[in-house]
Amino acid sequence: MDAPTTAKVRGKLGAEQHGISFGEAFQVWARVAMLSFGGPAGQIAVMHRIIVEEKRWIGENRFLHALNYCMLLPGPEAQQLATYIGWLMHRTLGGLLAGVLFVLPGVAAIMTLSIVYALFGKVGIVAALFFGLKAAVLAVVLQAVVRIGTKALKNRIMVALAASAFVAIFFFGVPFPVIVLVAGAMGFIGGRAGVSAFQVGGGHAAAKDGKEVADADALLGEELPDHARPTMVRALRVSAVCLALWLIPVAVLLATLGPNNVFSRIATFFSTMAVVTFGGAYAVLAYVAQQAVENYGWLQPGEMLDGLGMAETTPGPLIMVLQFVGFMGAFRDPGALSPLTAGVLGGLLATWVTFVPCFLFIFLGAPFIEVLRGNPALHGALSSITAAVVGVVLNLAIWFAIHAVFREMRPVRSFGLSFDAPVLASVDVLALLLSMAAIVAMFRFKVGMIPTLVACSASGVLLYMLGAIS
């Protein structure tokens, strides 16, 4: 029996017949997790190379269909994509394996760096290291704008959506969830009506090298596995278990500590973020950064950049920066606990309420999405959301740049406008020059993200040793 025929037979028999043992899956997902640097685009490319091209577990179309669904969800699309594929291959246990392994290296790394930052962040040489790191982070975020925009803004309608999203969120303070929901609704209607402008590619193109792997040639095959068929009983069971794991700890904190306790605020804020922040990690960070800094006062603007730098240089999804936010918020308001104990608990709490909903979205929605492969309305909604996200990520880049390069801001609140304008006389010349050097390195000379981050951090330390910064 040839390979395509074998794959079809295996697909009809069910995912458990594809021949991939759970032990082998553990090794593969652990490898994916340890290589998951470079933000969502890099992580998705790594997953595509290993899962589709090298292992041939699933085909190209199935991979992109799963990716499209994950991009429509709130939260980190790369982690949700790993959960989706793990579920396809080995049911719920496989989804848990893939999703948990994907975040474990980042949880350990960010927690360690958060402790170091909280205890030694004001030490001159450590502060200098993060001074340099901020410059590179600005370049990385700008690169994300270009990367997503190149894939998403294929026509005038998509460009108009991106521009409108930027103006709405930057100048008028329109909430990000509203922007995404409006864009998604427009795309859904346009896609359903067959308007070609809404049928463009997603924001993260899967890397392709050589012949495309057809679904029929993959080990899973092209048929729908038995466990992937949606049933109401299964949907209710999954919803009950995931909602209990997610919301019971939140309810207990609110009941015992009250709504104004820092742990209650962390639980409720990040639970809210888990369901309203659509469009990928950079878009999530734009909203969270402004809320954590301006509303809750957990961080200073420069500290949010430091946290993003940690997430950029460690494996795992960029959304792991939320663990840093939760850590610092509890560290600075520990109550009866020691600051370090409170920080660790706050960081883990933020991680828990951020990622448990991701498993709910996949285990509940994936069976229904599997039967909707090729639906034009769904694809139209994805295209429009991705275009809007380009504008939101541009807002993130400018917000970070203003707070990293200028020491003072002037609030503008008139004629419906609501934004902070930089005081030009407060420019930090060294920060500006280092940021420009990072941008030139990445855009003009195509220097990779990790080398740029390392070089800028080293430059910050060097400037400190020369006495240029204190």
LUMDO-211292 format. One record per residue (C-alpha): residue in three letters; x, y negated, z. Coordinates in nm, 4 decimals. Layout:
BEGIN
- ALA X Y Z
...
//
This chain:
BEGIN
- MET 0.0000 0.0000 0.0000
- ASP 0.1481 -0.3389 -0.1010
- ALA 0.1881 -0.6336 0.1371
- PRO -0.1167 -0.8368 0.0253
- THR -0.3471 -0.5322 0.0479
- THR -0.2079 -0.4433 0.3898
- ALA -0.2668 -0.7977 0.5108
- LYS -0.6284 -0.7903 0.3922
- VAL -0.6940 -0.4591 0.5637
- ARG -0.5400 -0.5877 0.8857
- GLY -0.7523 -0.9036 0.8666
- LYS -1.0689 -0.6952 0.8331
- LEU -0.9740 -0.4694 1.1220
- GLY -0.9256 -0.7667 1.3568
- ALA -0.6395 -0.9706 1.4961
- GLU -0.5303 -0.6899 1.7303
- GLN -0.4388 -0.4825 1.4241
- HIS -0.1912 -0.7273 1.2727
- GLY 0.1042 -0.5421 1.4227
- ILE 0.2499 -0.8253 1.6351
- SER 0.2952 -0.7116 1.9949
- PHE 0.2270 -0.9423 2.2863
- GLY 0.5932 -0.9134 2.3891
- GLU 0.7083 -1.0297 2.0462
- ALA 0.4600 -1.3154 2.0607
- PHE 0.6071 -1.4201 2.3971
- GLN 0.9554 -1.4395 2.2442
- VAL 0.8340 -1.6367 1.9424
- TRP 0.6336 -1.8897 2.1455
- ALA 0.9208 -1.9323 2.3904
- ARG 1.1465 -2.0096 2.0934
- VAL 0.8952 -2.2612 1.9564
- ALA 0.8746 -2.4287 2.2977
- MET 1.2513 -2.4656 2.3347
- LEU 1.2793 -2.6175 1.9850
- SER 0.9849 -2.8566 2.0235
- PHE 1.1757 -3.1842 2.0045
- GLY 1.1059 -3.4808 1.7805
- GLY 0.7461 -3.5682 1.8550
- PRO 0.4340 -3.4108 1.7028
- ALA 0.5591 -3.4197 1.3431
- GLY 0.8812 -3.2402 1.4331
- GLN 0.7012 -2.9904 1.6567
- ILE 0.4450 -2.9091 1.3886
- ALA 0.7238 -2.8668 1.1335
- VAL 0.9054 -2.6245 1.3672
- MET 0.5849 -2.4279 1.4211
- HIS 0.5178 -2.4139 1.0476
- ARG 0.8678 -2.2938 0.9709
- ILE 0.8616 -2.0174 1.2317
- ILE 0.4964 -1.9063 1.2279
- VAL 0.4141 -1.9459 0.8565
- GLU 0.7385 -1.9293 0.6606
- GLU 0.9564 -1.7025 0.8746
- LYS 0.7140 -1.4727 1.0615
- ARG 0.4242 -1.5041 0.8110
- TRP 0.1686 -1.4589 1.0882
- ILE -0.0842 -1.6856 0.9137
- GLY -0.1020 -1.8507 0.5716
- GLU -0.0658 -2.2127 0.4652
- ASN -0.4362 -2.2935 0.4327
- ARG -0.5248 -2.1468 0.7690
- PHE -0.2383 -2.3366 0.9346
- LEU -0.3506 -2.6685 0.7841
- HIS -0.7142 -2.6032 0.8712
- ALA -0.6205 -2.5425 1.2348
- LEU -0.3998 -2.8549 1.2298
- ASN -0.6829 -3.0657 1.0904
- TYR -0.9101 -2.9589 1.3751
- CYS -0.6438 -3.0270 1.6361
- MET -0.5861 -3.3750 1.4938
- LEU -0.9561 -3.4492 1.5429
- LEU -0.9324 -3.3595 1.9116
- PRO -0.8261 -3.5856 2.1962
- GLY -0.4867 -3.4938 2.3357
- PRO -0.1613 -3.3494 2.1979
- GLU -0.2259 -3.1890 1.8597
- ALA 0.0957 -2.9845 1.8538
- GLN 0.0208 -2.8108 2.1852
- GLN -0.3376 -2.7523 2.0788
- LEU -0.2208 -2.6111 1.7460
- ALA 0.0033 -2.3635 1.9291
- THR -0.2922 -2.2649 2.1488
- TYR -0.5151 -2.2244 1.8422
- ILE -0.2702 -1.9986 1.6587
- GLY -0.1956 -1.7998 1.9744
- TRP -0.5708 -1.7465 2.0175
- LEU -0.6098 -1.6377 1.6564
- MET -0.3337 -1.3805 1.6943
- HIS -0.3941 -1.2450 2.0459
- ARG -0.7287 -1.3738 2.1682
- THR -0.7654 -1.5887 2.4815
- LEU -0.4572 -1.4454 2.6512
- GLY -0.2515 -1.5277 2.3416
- GLY -0.3815 -1.8843 2.3419
- LEU -0.2913 -1.9256 2.7076
- LEU 0.0555 -1.7838 2.6429
- ALA 0.1280 -2.0159 2.3499
- GLY -0.0224 -2.3267 2.5097
- VAL 0.1403 -2.2847 2.8519
- LEU 0.4833 -2.1960 2.7133
- PHE 0.4693 -2.5000 2.4872
- VAL 0.4511 -2.7380 2.7854
- LEU 0.6588 -2.5573 3.0501
- PRO 1.0035 -2.6841 2.9379
- GLY 0.8713 -3.0391 2.9270
- VAL 0.7073 -3.0105 3.2707
- ALA 1.0367 -2.8995 3.4269
- ALA 1.2478 -3.1560 3.2407
- ILE 1.0206 -3.4572 3.2986
- MET 0.9751 -3.3707 3.6655
- THR 1.3514 -3.3529 3.7147
- LEU 1.4087 -3.6812 3.5316
- SER 1.1241 -3.8499 3.7212
- ILE 1.2839 -3.7570 4.0536
- VAL 1.6213 -3.8872 3.9372
- TYR 1.4601 -4.2063 3.8070
- ALA 1.2629 -4.2703 4.1255
- LEU 1.5613 -4.2105 4.3546
- PHE 1.8421 -4.3612 4.1476
- GLY 1.6739 -4.5682 3.8758
- LYS 1.7837 -4.8972 4.0302
- VAL 2.1465 -4.7868 4.0414
- GLY 2.3312 -4.9984 3.7849
- ILE 2.4607 -4.7256 3.5567
- VAL 2.1267 -4.5394 3.5525
- ALA 1.9389 -4.8615 3.4758
- ALA 2.1903 -4.9329 3.1980
- LEU 2.1324 -4.5895 3.0464
- PHE 1.7585 -4.6550 3.0288
- PHE 1.8233 -5.0068 2.8954
- GLY 1.9851 -4.8469 2.5919
- LEU 1.7201 -4.5778 2.5706
- LYS 1.4429 -4.8360 2.5293
- ALA 1.6055 -4.9733 2.2145
- ALA 1.6015 -4.6321 2.0487
- VAL 1.2428 -4.5650 2.1584
- LEU 1.1280 -4.8758 1.9707
- ALA 1.2916 -4.7421 1.6539
- VAL 1.1321 -4.3999 1.7060
- VAL 0.7837 -4.5481 1.7431
- LEU 0.8317 -4.7647 1.4326
- GLN 0.9412 -4.4539 1.2440
- ALA 0.6197 -4.2852 1.3571
- VAL 0.4196 -4.5735 1.2069
- VAL 0.5950 -4.5285 0.8729
- ARG 0.5785 -4.1482 0.8809
- ILE 0.2067 -4.1301 0.9577
- GLY 0.1263 -4.4231 0.7304
- THR 0.3040 -4.2674 0.4326
- LYS 0.0872 -3.9571 0.4611
- ALA -0.2414 -4.1210 0.5565
- LEU -0.2675 -4.4512 0.3669
- LYS -0.3175 -4.3189 0.0164
- ASN -0.5745 -4.5760 -0.1017
- ARG -0.7173 -4.9183 -0.0219
- ILE -0.9914 -4.7871 0.2050
- MET -0.7392 -4.6088 0.4261
- VAL -0.5170 -4.9203 0.4353
- ALA -0.8183 -5.1341 0.5302
- LEU -0.9083 -4.8930 0.8106
- ALA -0.5528 -4.9079 0.9482
- ALA -0.5394 -5.2874 0.9293
- SER -0.8799 -5.3246 1.0919
- ALA -0.7818 -5.0882 1.3731
- PHE -0.4644 -5.2871 1.4429
- VAL -0.6415 -5.6231 1.4491
- ALA -0.9221 -5.4871 1.6668
- ILE -0.7010 -5.3324 1.9335
- PHE -0.4116 -5.5826 1.9365
- PHE -0.5875 -5.9174 1.9026
- PHE -0.9369 -5.8454 2.0397
- GLY -0.8780 -5.5653 2.2903
- VAL -1.1361 -5.3304 2.1388
- PRO -1.1125 -4.9982 2.3289
- PHE -0.9249 -4.7299 2.1412
- PRO -1.2016 -4.4667 2.1744
- VAL -1.4450 -4.7039 2.0032
- ILE -1.2044 -4.7559 1.7131
- VAL -1.1543 -4.3823 1.6647
- LEU -1.5231 -4.2947 1.6910
- VAL -1.6190 -4.5620 1.4353
- ALA -1.3435 -4.4485 1.1973
- GLY -1.4407 -4.0835 1.2381
- ALA -1.8079 -4.1591 1.1721
- MET -1.7206 -4.3528 0.8562
- GLY -1.5010 -4.0698 0.7327
- PHE -1.7629 -3.8063 0.8122
- ILE -2.0294 -3.9942 0.6167
- GLY -1.7921 -4.0698 0.3284
- GLY -1.6653 -3.7121 0.3126
- ARG -2.0159 -3.5709 0.3212
- ALA -2.1169 -3.8078 0.0406
- GLY -1.8223 -3.6840 -0.1673
- VAL -1.6331 -4.0147 -0.1763
- SER -1.2842 -3.9214 -0.2979
- ALA -1.1114 -4.1959 -0.0957
- PHE -1.1869 -4.0038 0.2242
- GLN -1.0327 -3.6778 0.1019
- VAL -0.6662 -3.7527 0.1675
- GLY -0.4086 -3.5506 0.3588
- GLY -0.3587 -3.5417 0.7355
- GLY -0.1091 -3.7457 0.9252
- HIS 0.1515 -3.4722 0.9672
- ALA 0.2345 -3.2806 0.6541
- ALA 0.3572 -2.9290 0.7093
- ALA 0.7053 -2.8719 0.5803
- LYS 0.7209 -2.6472 0.2778
- ASP 1.0229 -2.4708 0.1454
- GLY 0.9719 -2.2556 -0.1566
- LYS 0.6566 -2.0610 -0.2385
- GLU 0.3502 -2.1348 -0.0314
- VAL 0.2372 -1.8480 0.1928
- ALA -0.1176 -1.7517 0.0946
- ASP -0.3604 -1.6490 0.3674
- ALA -0.4062 -1.3097 0.2004
- ASP -0.0305 -1.2438 0.2171
- ALA -0.0029 -1.3250 0.5891
- LEU -0.0172 -1.0627 0.8627
- LEU -0.3473 -1.1964 0.9978
- GLY -0.5028 -1.1891 0.6524
- GLU -0.7724 -1.4197 0.5183
- GLU -1.0764 -1.2629 0.6823
- LEU -1.2283 -1.3884 1.0072
- PRO -1.1099 -1.1759 1.3033
- ASP -1.3886 -1.0237 1.5138
- HIS -1.2933 -1.2197 1.8248
- ALA -1.3060 -1.5458 1.6260
- ARG -1.6770 -1.5166 1.5478
- PRO -1.8715 -1.7732 1.7545
- THR -2.1379 -1.6550 1.9981
- MET -2.3387 -1.8566 2.2472
- VAL -2.2617 -1.6193 2.5346
- ARG -1.8888 -1.6537 2.4802
- ALA -1.9157 -2.0326 2.4426
- LEU -2.1021 -2.0658 2.7737
- ARG -1.8531 -1.8397 2.9545
- VAL -1.5524 -2.0295 2.8237
- SER -1.7112 -2.3638 2.9099
- ALA -1.7948 -2.2551 3.2647
- VAL -1.4442 -2.1255 3.3423
- CYS -1.2508 -2.4157 3.1876
- LEU -1.4774 -2.6842 3.3309
- ALA -1.4454 -2.5309 3.6777
- LEU -1.0646 -2.5219 3.6569
- TRP -1.0612 -2.8810 3.5367
- LEU -1.3323 -3.0584 3.7355
- ILE -1.3467 -2.8784 4.0721
- PRO -1.0029 -3.0130 4.1807
- VAL -1.1142 -3.3628 4.0746
- ALA -1.4381 -3.3338 4.2713
- VAL -1.2545 -3.2059 4.5801
- LEU -1.0127 -3.5018 4.5703
- LEU -1.2955 -3.7527 4.5345
- ALA -1.4932 -3.5934 4.8177
- THR -1.2040 -3.5663 5.0627
- LEU -0.9884 -3.8709 4.9810
- GLY -1.2377 -4.1164 4.8361
- PRO -1.2364 -4.2870 4.4939
- ASN -0.9695 -4.5452 4.5820
- ASN -0.6983 -4.2980 4.6825
- VAL -0.4094 -4.2793 4.4354
- PHE -0.4593 -3.9061 4.3777
- SER -0.8300 -3.9561 4.3084
- ARG -0.7445 -4.2337 4.0642
- ILE -0.4839 -4.0190 3.8895
- ALA -0.7328 -3.7323 3.8606
- THR -1.0178 -3.9442 3.7271
- PHE -0.8068 -4.1642 3.4980
- PHE -0.6215 -3.8825 3.3246
- SER -0.9373 -3.6700 3.3090
- THR -1.1007 -3.9582 3.1247
- MET -0.7999 -3.9904 2.8962
- ALA -0.8226 -3.6206 2.8170
- VAL -1.1611 -3.6651 2.6505
- VAL -1.1467 -4.0115 2.4918
- THR -0.7922 -4.0518 2.3569
- PHE -0.8048 -3.9228 2.0015
- GLY -0.5453 -3.9414 1.7288
- GLY -0.2246 -3.7873 1.8649
- ALA 0.0384 -3.8640 2.1238
- TYR 0.1455 -4.2114 2.0096
- ALA -0.2119 -4.3339 1.9995
- VAL -0.2772 -4.1928 2.3476
- LEU 0.0304 -4.3684 2.4838
- ALA -0.0812 -4.7045 2.3471
- TYR -0.3941 -4.6902 2.5590
- VAL -0.2437 -4.5259 2.8672
- ALA 0.0525 -4.7642 2.8761
- GLN -0.1693 -5.0703 2.8885
- GLN -0.4014 -4.9216 3.1510
- ALA -0.1241 -4.7858 3.3766
- VAL 0.0670 -5.1141 3.3625
- GLU -0.2026 -5.3796 3.3501
- ASN -0.4969 -5.2194 3.5317
- TYR -0.3526 -4.9805 3.7912
- GLY -0.0087 -5.1357 3.8364
- TRP 0.1595 -4.7953 3.8615
- LEU 0.4436 -4.9018 3.6318
- GLN 0.6171 -5.2031 3.4854
- PRO 0.6155 -5.2314 3.1022
- GLY 0.9849 -5.1455 3.0820
- GLU 0.9302 -4.8377 3.2955
- MET 0.6727 -4.7051 3.0517
- LEU 0.9409 -4.7276 2.7843
- ASP 1.1780 -4.5371 3.0127
- GLY 0.9195 -4.2617 3.0515
- LEU 0.8634 -4.2416 2.6773
- GLY 1.2387 -4.2133 2.6315
- MET 1.2390 -3.9155 2.8692
- ALA 0.9623 -3.7483 2.6706
- GLU 1.1385 -3.8161 2.3396
- THR 1.4613 -3.6501 2.4550
- THR 1.3117 -3.3393 2.6165
- PRO 1.1255 -3.0435 2.4638
- GLY 0.7492 -3.0395 2.4708
- PRO 0.4722 -3.2787 2.3693
- LEU 0.5262 -3.6531 2.4043
- ILE 0.2160 -3.6677 2.6178
- MET 0.4318 -3.5253 2.8977
- VAL 0.5146 -3.8888 2.9717
- LEU 0.1820 -3.8878 3.1582
- GLN 0.3474 -3.6692 3.4203
- PHE 0.6015 -3.9471 3.4712
- VAL 0.3183 -4.2005 3.5048
- GLY 0.1401 -3.9854 3.7643
- PHE 0.4655 -3.9279 3.9484
- MET 0.5517 -4.2969 3.9753
- GLY 0.1973 -4.3957 4.0695
- ALA 0.1881 -4.1527 4.3642
- PHE 0.5537 -4.2161 4.4554
- ARG 0.4754 -4.5832 4.5118
- ASP 0.1544 -4.5170 4.7053
- PRO 0.2260 -4.1956 4.8984
- GLY -0.0090 -4.2469 5.1911
- ALA 0.0745 -4.0028 5.4720
- LEU 0.3083 -3.7988 5.2496
- SER 0.6729 -3.8643 5.1786
- PRO 0.7189 -4.0595 4.8525
- LEU 0.8965 -3.7682 4.6818
- THR 0.6305 -3.5129 4.7812
- ALA 0.3545 -3.7476 4.6712
- GLY 0.5319 -3.8129 4.3419
- VAL 0.5695 -3.4435 4.2613
- LEU 0.2039 -3.3757 4.3448
- GLY 0.0905 -3.6790 4.1465
- GLY 0.2912 -3.5704 3.8437
- LEU 0.1598 -3.2141 3.8549
- LEU -0.1971 -3.3398 3.9031
- ALA -0.1694 -3.5642 3.5966
- THR -0.0342 -3.2703 3.3966
- TRP -0.3122 -3.0378 3.5120
- VAL -0.6051 -3.2658 3.4241
- THR -0.4385 -3.3594 3.0945
- PHE -0.3825 -3.0074 2.9633
- VAL -0.6671 -2.7951 3.1034
- PRO -0.9174 -2.9752 2.8746
- CYS -0.6932 -2.8891 2.5766
- PHE -0.7594 -2.5193 2.6360
- LEU -1.1324 -2.5894 2.6669
- PHE -1.1397 -2.7689 2.3304
- ILE -0.9603 -2.4825 2.1557
- PHE -1.1294 -2.1823 2.3175
- LEU -1.4732 -2.3406 2.2822
- GLY -1.4415 -2.5086 1.9437
- ALA -1.2010 -2.2936 1.7424
- PRO -1.4521 -2.0115 1.6679
- PHE -1.6951 -2.2631 1.5190
- ILE -1.4160 -2.4413 1.3292
- GLU -1.2949 -2.1135 1.1784
- VAL -1.6248 -2.0748 0.9958
- LEU -1.6036 -2.4341 0.8636
- ARG -1.2848 -2.4042 0.6607
- GLY -1.3104 -2.6319 0.3558
- ASN -1.5885 -2.8548 0.4940
- PRO -1.5497 -3.1988 0.3224
- ALA -1.7252 -3.3982 0.5968
- LEU -1.4829 -3.2669 0.8598
- HIS -1.1873 -3.3493 0.6361
- GLY -1.3210 -3.6992 0.5727
- ALA -1.3482 -3.7661 0.9463
- LEU -0.9885 -3.6487 0.9927
- SER -0.8591 -3.8744 0.7144
- SER -1.0290 -4.1832 0.8548
- ILE -0.9170 -4.1179 1.2127
- THR -0.5598 -4.0682 1.0969
- ALA -0.5689 -4.3989 0.9066
- ALA -0.7022 -4.5802 1.2126
- VAL -0.4293 -4.4220 1.4230
- VAL -0.1662 -4.5860 1.2002
- GLY -0.2953 -4.9247 1.3135
- VAL -0.3092 -4.8138 1.6764
- VAL 0.0479 -4.6833 1.6693
- LEU 0.1611 -5.0135 1.5151
- ASN -0.0052 -5.1813 1.8128
- LEU 0.1947 -4.9536 2.0430
- ALA 0.5204 -5.0414 1.8668
- ILE 0.4588 -5.4157 1.8912
- TRP 0.3431 -5.3917 2.2539
- PHE 0.6581 -5.2009 2.3486
- ALA 0.8802 -5.4353 2.1476
- ILE 0.7378 -5.7476 2.3121
- HIS 0.7885 -5.6106 2.6626
- ALA 1.1334 -5.4688 2.5913
- VAL 1.2843 -5.7707 2.4134
- PHE 1.1144 -6.0617 2.5927
- ARG 1.1220 -6.1266 2.9668
- GLU 0.8087 -6.3449 2.9822
- MET 0.4588 -6.3256 2.8285
- ARG 0.1867 -6.5839 2.7857
- PRO -0.1735 -6.4531 2.7902
- VAL -0.3981 -6.5737 2.5089
- ARG -0.7677 -6.5627 2.5979
- SER -0.9793 -6.7789 2.3698
- PHE -1.2184 -6.7505 2.0723
- GLY -1.2577 -6.3808 2.1471
- LEU -0.8833 -6.3170 2.1316
- SER -0.7221 -6.1150 2.4107
- PHE -0.3494 -6.0464 2.3842
- ASP -0.0132 -6.1362 2.5377
- ALA 0.2156 -6.3584 2.3302
- PRO 0.5901 -6.3525 2.4003
- VAL 0.7666 -6.6644 2.5282
- LEU 1.0367 -6.6989 2.2625
- ALA 1.2828 -6.8697 2.4975
- SER 1.2804 -6.5603 2.7203
- VAL 1.4303 -6.3286 2.4564
- ASP 1.6854 -6.0743 2.5800
- VAL 1.9500 -6.1049 2.3080
- LEU 2.1309 -5.7811 2.3931
- ALA 1.8082 -5.5825 2.3966
- LEU 1.7109 -5.7363 2.0620
- LEU 2.0477 -5.6574 1.9010
- LEU 2.0499 -5.2996 2.0299
- SER 1.6933 -5.2447 1.9072
- MET 1.7841 -5.3791 1.5628
- ALA 2.0891 -5.1529 1.5512
- ALA 1.8706 -4.8501 1.6329
- ILE 1.6191 -4.9452 1.3640
- VAL 1.8943 -4.9884 1.1020
- ALA 2.0510 -4.6568 1.2009
- MET 1.7272 -4.4615 1.1660
- PHE 1.5780 -4.6369 0.8627
- ARG 1.8818 -4.7375 0.6569
- PHE 2.1325 -4.4639 0.7397
- LYS 1.8807 -4.1872 0.8222
- VAL 2.0410 -4.1095 1.1573
- GLY 1.8373 -3.8518 1.3491
- MET 1.6260 -3.9318 1.6524
- ILE 1.8378 -3.7472 1.9098
- PRO 2.1743 -3.8962 1.7939
- THR 2.0175 -4.2434 1.7965
- LEU 1.8796 -4.1953 2.1464
- VAL 2.2147 -4.0692 2.2727
- ALA 2.4098 -4.3496 2.1033
- CYS 2.1830 -4.6230 2.2398
- SER 2.1950 -4.4773 2.5909
- ALA 2.5748 -4.4647 2.5730
- SER 2.5768 -4.8246 2.4468
- GLY 2.3743 -4.9333 2.7471
- VAL 2.6237 -4.7680 2.9833
- LEU 2.9144 -4.9276 2.7960
- LEU 2.7568 -5.2738 2.8191
- TYR 2.7131 -5.2218 3.1920
- MET 3.0774 -5.1182 3.2360
- LEU 3.1868 -5.4281 3.0419
- GLY 2.9766 -5.6482 3.2673
- ALA 2.7405 -5.7614 2.9910
- ILE 2.4336 -5.6360 3.1816
- SER 2.3758 -5.5855 3.5508
//
